[in-house]
Amino acid sequence: MFKKIAIGISGGVDSAVAALLLKRANYQVEGVFMRNWDGNYELGFCSDEKDYEDASFTCRKLDIPLHRVHFIKEYWNEVFTVLLKEYEMGLTPNPDILCNRYIKFDSFFEHCRVNLAVDAIATGHYANTSFGPFLKNYKEDEGVRLLQPIDKHKDQTFFLSQVKQFSLRRCMFPIANLLKSEVREIARKEGLLQVANKKDSTGICFVGKRRFKDFIDEFIPSKQGPFIDIDTGQTVGEHTGIHKWTVGQRCCLSNCKQPYFVFNKHLEKNYIYVVAGTHHPAIWNNLCFTQKPHWINEEPQELTNNNVLYCSFRFQHTKPLVHCKVIKNPEGLTIILLDKLRALTEGQFGVFYRQEECLGSAKIKNVCHNILY
């Protein structure tokens, strides 16, 4: 059923080995390199020219065609402008989740389906689905479930938690059953030496080597305001914009003997409330409220029947899962965590898991704090 596959070739080792495995499985493979940020834009930086060279090397080595497509306008409208608006509102957005939802598994999927006439797409994400890495278990009348990969340390289902069912049903994750170390070893053995030991990309691509605070200054005007200690009510320093700070971040105030961390932000007053010490109880919380959730397959039956779901939760992809109670309310979800987490952050996504399955996610809109200020 699936013969012609378009794979996103990023210039890294994961997508290179994913393409190799597709070739080994006798698929007709089309490589596609996405350009989502205007690298010539004077205020930004993106390493996509070097990445494109590496992607070209991979495709030559594997003897597959490479197409270059631009989604710069789509990325600006669907991801970057949303990011700016949310920073201006004092929130902390997640552009990677938005990019996967609107670009890689929407614009890219539609482009490949229409213009390259492929049967499915593939990526080098560390993830799996109930249809299997190569869609061998595909069923036309059955919804697909998003599953964690073998390599839990590299698990990227967190970033795929807003992907739509329509595109996920026809997506392959060829490296789902490999450890990162195995991926690199395969690349070395197959002569993909230009990418075999290439470092993983980290951070936000378009920021490049610049400090995020310097980058965001080019788009959102600076506005000076005070850092206020919530325990004493005293001003302990000055900031130049609430958009530059996130909950839990260390403030590095030069005139203070003790370390201060961001507790919360007051948009109208332009205040940043801070606490002394990383273990201050005010930044450890177990209750938050979200917007309407996105369920990858369907709403869990427990929520449908009883408005309550017991599952696991995370809002940062590198942190361990914690058990939680999810209650459906008219505006979204109420999340009660079994253990308190540090720096639950408004604007981030709460992502839900049950055993190996990523159920979906919802954007955190409000965190219930332990103290009044």
N, C-alpha and C positions, 0 to 999 in steps of 0.2 A: 504493500500500500504506500509506504514512504520510500521514495527512490531518490528524489532530488532535495538536497538539504543545503540551506544557507547558514553558514556559521559566522558569528561575529568574531573577527580576528583583531585583537587589541594590540598585538605586538608583544604580548607577554607569553610566558611558558604555558600557562593553563589553557588558553585558547589554541595554542599551537599543538599541544598534545591531544586536545579534544578533536581538532581537525584530523590529526593522524589516525586516531581511533575510528573516526567516521570513514576514512579511506580504507582502513583495514577491514571494515565491515561492508565494504563494497557499495557504499552510497556514492552518488554523483554529488560532489561537494563544490559549493561556491563560497569563496571567502568574501567577506564584506567588512571593510574598515569604516567605522563611523567617525565622523568629525562633528562634535557637538558644541564646540566653543571656537570662536573666531580667534585663532592664534595671532592674527595681525593686529587685533584690537590693542591699542597702546596701554590700556589700564590692566590688562590681564596677561596671563602667560599659560601656555599649555604645551606639553612636550610631544604633541601629536606628530610632528615631522620625524622625530627620532623613532617614535612608535610605528609610524607608517613604514619606515625603512625596515624595521624588524618584522613587521607584518608581511612585507613584500618578500623578505628573505625566507620566511616560513612557507609562504605559498609557492615560491619557486622550488624550494626543497621538496615540497610535497606534490608538486606538479598539479596545483589547482589554480583556477583563475581568481584574481582579487579585484573586487569592485570597491570604489571609494564613493561614499555617499555623505551628504551633508544634512544634518538636522539642527543647524545653528539657530534658525528662526524658531523651530519647535522647542528647542532647549531654553532659549531666552524666554519665550512666552509661558511655557508650562512648568519650568523649574526655576530659572534664575529670578524672574520677577516675583514669583511666590516667595522665594528665599528672602529677597529684599524687603517685601511687605511685612513678612513675619519678624524679621530682625527689627524693623522700625516699630513693631508692636511690642517689643521686649521679649519675643519668643526665641526659641532655639530650634530651627528647622533641621530636617535631615534631607539634603539634596540627593543622596544616593538612592533612597527609597523612592523619591519622586522621579528620578531619572529612569529607574527600572520600570515604573508604572507607565510613564508617558512616552518615553523614548525607546528604550531597548526592547520592551515587550508590547509596544503599541506602534509608534512610527516606524521603527525598524522592521517589526513583524509585517506590517501592512505593505511596506516598500518591497520586501522580499517576496511576499505572496503575490503581489500584483505585477511587479516589474521583472522579477526573476522566475516567476512561475514555479516556485518551490513547493514541496509538499509539507515541509516543516522547517523550523529554525533550530539552531543549536548554539550554546554558549559554553564558555569555560568556567561557569559558576560551580562552586562546590555546593551542590544541591541534588535532589532526586525527586521523582514523582511516583505515584502509584502505578503509572504506565511503564516505569522502568527507564534507565538511562537512554535507551534507543527506541522507546515507545513500543516495545515488543508486546506489552500487555494492553495496548490501546483498545478501547471499546467505544464505539460510536455513541452509545446510549448511556454512558456512565461518566459522571464527573471525575475530574482528576484531583488528586490530593498532593500537596507539596510536602515532601519528606526531607529530613536531614540526611546529609551524606555520611559516608564512612568516617571521614576525617572531621570529627567534631570541632577540633581546634580551628579549622578553616571554614566551618559552616557559614554559608552566606544566605540561608533562608530568611534571616532577619531582614535583609535588604530586598527580598523578593515578596515580602508579606503583603504588598498592595497590588501585586500583579493580577491581572484579570484572568478569569477562567478560560475565556475564548482563546487567548494566545498561549496560555500555559498548556492547554490540551495538545498543542502541536509544537512542543518544545522539548529538545533532547539535551540532557546534561551528561555528556560522555564520560566525564571524570568522576562521576558520583561515587564510584566504588574504589577510588584510589586515594592514598595518602599523598600529601604534598611532596614528600620525599620520593615517592614512587613516580610521581609526575615528572620531577626533575631528572630522575634516573632514566626514564624512558626517553626524554628529550636528548640526554647525553648519548645514549646508545644509538639513537636514530640520526645523530649528527646535527641536531638543532642547537648547536653550541652557542649561537648568537643570542639565544633566549633562555637556554637551559639554566643559567645561574643568574638571570636578571632579577633584580630585587622586585618584590611586590609593590604595586602602587599604593600609596597611603595618602590620607588627607583628601582635600578637594582639588581636583585636577586643575581648575582654572586659576587657583591661587598660586600654584607653582612654589617657588622657593621663598616667596615673600611672606612676611608675617600677616596673618589673617587681618589683624587690626589695621595694618597699612593698606591692605587691599580693599577692605570694606569702606574705608574712609573716602575712597574715590567715588562711591555711589551713595552713601548716606552722610549728610553733614554732621560734623562733630557738634556736640552740645554739652557744655560743662555742667557738672552737678556733683553733689556730695556723696561720699561713702558714709553711711550712718551705722554705728554699732547698735544692734537691736537691744542689747542688754543695758547700755548706758544712755542711749539716745544722743550720744555725742558724735559730731562729725570727726572722722579719723583720716580723711583724705579726700581727694577730688578725682573724678573720672571725666572723660571727654566724650561719653556717649554710652547709653545703656546697651546699644546694639553690639558693642564690642565685648560684652561680658555674658557669661552663662552661669547658671546655678552650680555651686560647688567649686567654681574656679578660684584659685588663689589670687589675691589682689596685689601682693608684693608692695605694700605701703612702706615707704622708706623710713618714715618717722615713728613706726610702731615696733615695739620689742617683740610682740607676739604675732604669729601669722593670722591673717584674716581671709575669710572665704565668703563668696557671694551667697547670700541666703535668698533674696528676692529682689524684685525691681518694681518701682512705682512709676508707671509710664507718664502720668499727668504731672507729677512733681519732679520727674527726672531724678529720683532718688535711687541709689542702690543700697539696699540693706545688707549688712555683713555681720558675720559671727566670728568670734575668736576661737580658732582651733578646728581641726578637721573632724573631730568627733563631737562637736557641739550638737546637742540633741535636736535643735531646730531644723537641721538639714537632713535628718533621718526620718523618713515618713513611710506610712503603710496604707495610705488612702488617697486615691485620685479619681478624677472623673474625665471621661473622654467624649469625643464626638461620636457620630454614628460609625460603627465598625465596618470594615471590609472583610468578609469571610471568603476565603479562597475557593472553597467548594460550595458549601452551604452553611447556613447558621446551624450551630450544634443543636441537636435535639433537646438537650437539657434546657437551653435558653428558650427554645420555641415552646416547650411544654410547661416549664416551671419558672422561667425568667432567671434561673440561677445555673451557673456553670463552675465547676471546680477544675482548674487546669494549672499550667505553669506560665510564667510571665518574665519578660525582660524588656528593658527600654534602651539598653546599650548592648551591642552585639557581642562584646568581649566578656560580658559579665555572666556569672552562673544564673541558671533559671531559678526562680523562686515560686513556691506554691501560692495560689491566689484563689479568691472567690470572686466571680464575675456576676454582677447583677444588672439586668437590662432595665434601663429607665427611659422615659419618653425622649430624652435628648441624646442618649448614647449609652454608655456603660459606667457603672460604679465598680471600681477595682479595689478590693481589700486584700492586702498582701499578708501572708503568714509571718514573714520577717520584714523588718523595716529596711528600706534601701536608702543609700546616700544620694542626695541631690536629684530626686525625681524632678523632671524638667518639663515645663509646659512648652508645647510645640513639638516635642519628640513623639515618636510612636511607641505605644505599648504593644508588644507582639506576644501572641498567645500560642502555646504549645500543649499538645497532649501526646505523651510518649514521643515517638519519632516524628509526629506530624506537626507542621506549622499551620495553625488554623486560620490565621489572618492577623489583622492589627487595627488599631484605632489611635487617632491623634489625641494626646493628652491636652485637655483644655484647662484643667484646674487641679491644683494639688492642695490637699487639706493639711495645713501646717499645725504643728504642735503648740504653738504659742501665739499670742496676740502681740501686735507691735504697732 
